[in-house]
């Protein structure tokens, strides 16, 4: 019976992934071609279940072990096609037929198997027996194959988890009565159009014959509409991915004689499985040709194409210029390095930027006061020194500047009346630099200022008056003086009141007329 198993496995691998994954080699494929171009690469095809101890909710005699029996054995009898009441019986021990035997090395001359308690101990519908395989990481499953040491079940199901701690998803149902057992049509009787990610039910493999050595083989992509366009079907890619496999044994196959409750008959009914194989490859999304083991029994992909993660499911931190993608037969989807002009080692993928420019790498944490998508410009409030090219702080005076940003030459944008490269002083003829206002005009009265100057003290705003003039803007004559005159070097003329007063003012209605006369002798 074992001589056909390699052929079955090979056919399954070809049927499922032959169009994508070469079945002629058991080695991983190269991730770059001869010209150095990225191409899809895959780890070796393997039996992912081999050597991993499965969890079983029931094993023969285990309940006796829990009761501290020193020799926990239960009697079972070999099922035959004869009606003889004389059965060949022996004992089953949890030490001899534990769940370790499900995934160990089997050969024709050394058959090992896991076995449950018998129907006499209550193993029958609705009591389920679960067998759970915890894979060391996500695998792309090609097939699940079971080799039974007992008759195959009348009804059982295969479930999977796509991610750790996610919900169990039905993978496949087997039953002699699909409708009543699982509420599904029998695909063996109905030629239904397959759906991408729906579990099917079939009556195939549900006969009680053979009593020993019966196989069940489930192919993950069989009858899936997009099986031959697998690369372009994210639904199927997730469908084949699994971190855990669970086999739920629901109902035994019987000859119907269990209804008489004869202990000798009930002892002939039990579940026994010699081998469970899971044909699969480490899930590396086409970016690794090796899947290495850790010291703790885990697995991880040896990622290439500038990818990272246990499954090569993301780009390396500085390789986000294009979106991450699963490698396909036509596109290696190599992650591309971000262009940060040497001023950053960090970036992230910006989908909007990629759609607009064809480059999605947006640099972050730019050094040397740089900013921009590619650290291509100086950060806000800095400018590029025209000699060194380094970004220098504008250092604009906040009181005298409209903005803290300067131009390419470092000149700040000054408020009215403000001057200087950093807008830190008042212009001539202005004073009193204040936030939000800039500098105020001096507004000097020119006839009263020295040299007819418009300038004033930059702090007080006092204009520089002629000797006989006073006032902030030099607009008044000092006491004892009158008539501000720009032509007067002293500004104002002294009053002439013949000693009767020291104060005077310009009188209206009077004018000054120069009379030029010539006297002849």
C-alpha positions, 0 to 999 in steps of 0.5 A: 500500500505504501508503494503508491504514496510517492506517486500520489504526492508527486501528482498532487504537487504537479496538479496544484503548483506544477504550472508555477512551482517546478516539481522536478526539483526539491531544492529552492530556486535562485532569487536572481537570474544570471544578469542580476535581475530579481526573479521569483524564488521559492524554498524546497517542497517538503512534508511540513508535518514531519517530526512535529508532534500533533495535539490529540484530544484523545489517545487510547488509554490516556484516561487511565494514565490520568487516573495514575494507572501504572499500566494504562491499556485498553483492549481493542479488537481487529475489524474483519469482514466476517461475521465471526464472534471470535475477534483477534484482540490486543491492548493499546497503550498511550505510550505505544500509539501516541500522537507522535506516531502521526508524523514520524518515519513510516515504512512497510516493515515498521508501521507506527500509528496513533489510536483513539479509545474505542466506541466502548469508551464512548468515542463516537458521534457527537463526541469529536476527536481533534488532531491539531498540527502547529506549524513553525510558521506560515506555509503555502499548503499544496495538499493534506494526506492521511493514511488510516490504520483503521477504516476511514471515518464516515465523517470528518473535516479539515480546518486551518488557521491562516494566521496565529490565533485567528479563527479556524477556517473550514478547509474540506469536509468528508462525509457519506451524508454531506447534507445531513452532517455538514449542511453542504451538497455532495460535490461527488454527485453535483458538478458545481462550479467551484468557489475560490475559498469555500470548503467543499464536502464530498462522499469520496473516501467515506466507505468503510472499505478498506478496513486498513490502509485507506488514504485520503488526499485533499488538494487545496487548489483542486476545482478552484476557478483561479488555480491557473492564475494563482499569482493574480488571486490574493484570495487563493494565496491566502486560501493556501496559507496556513499556520495550523491544521486541525483534523476533526474526526466526527463519526466512525464508519460501522457495519451497523452492529454497534446498536446491540451494544456488544462490548466485543463489537464496540471494541472493534470501532476506533480511529487509528491513523498511521501517517499525516503528511502536509505537502507544502513550502515555507511561505516566503512570498517568492522572496526566499529560496531558503527557510531556516530553522531556529534553535527553538524549533521555529522557522523563518525565510532567509529573505532576499529582494530587499525584503524582511519579516518571517514571511518576507512580507514587507520591505526592508526599512530603507527600501520603500520606493515601490510598494511591497509585492509578492513575487510572480513568475513575471515580476520579482517585485524587488523592493527599491531603495529610497532616495534621500540624497545621503541625508537620511536612512529612514523612509516609508511608502507613500501611496499617493506620492507613488501614484503621482510620481512613480516613486513612493519613498518619503524620507523621514528624520532628515539630517543636517537640517534637511527636509522634503520628500528626498531631503532635497531642500533645507528645512523650514526657516533654514537656507542653503549656504551658497558657498558650502551648500549646508543648511544654515538657520535664517535666524530672523528677528521675530519682531522685525520679520514677516516670516521666519523663512528667509530667501536663498541668500539668507535675507529675511522678509522685513516688516515696514521700516525694518532693515538688516539681513535678519530684520533686527534693526530699524531703517533710517528715519524709523524707530521703536522695533516692536512685534507685529508692528515693525518700526514707526516712522520718525515724522520729523518736522524738517524746518526744525531739524539739523541739516533738514534731516528726517532721521531720529533716535532709533530707540526714543524716536526723538528727532535731532533739533536745531538749537532753538527748536524742541519737541519730539518731531522738532516742531516747536520753538523753545520759549523765547523764540518764534518762527521756525524757519528752515533757512535759519541755522538756529531754527527759530528767531529770538523774541524782541519784546524790549524786555517786557516779556520773554515769550512771543509768538508769530502774529498773523497778518504780518509778513517779512519783506526784504527791501533792497535799496541803494544810496548814492553819494 
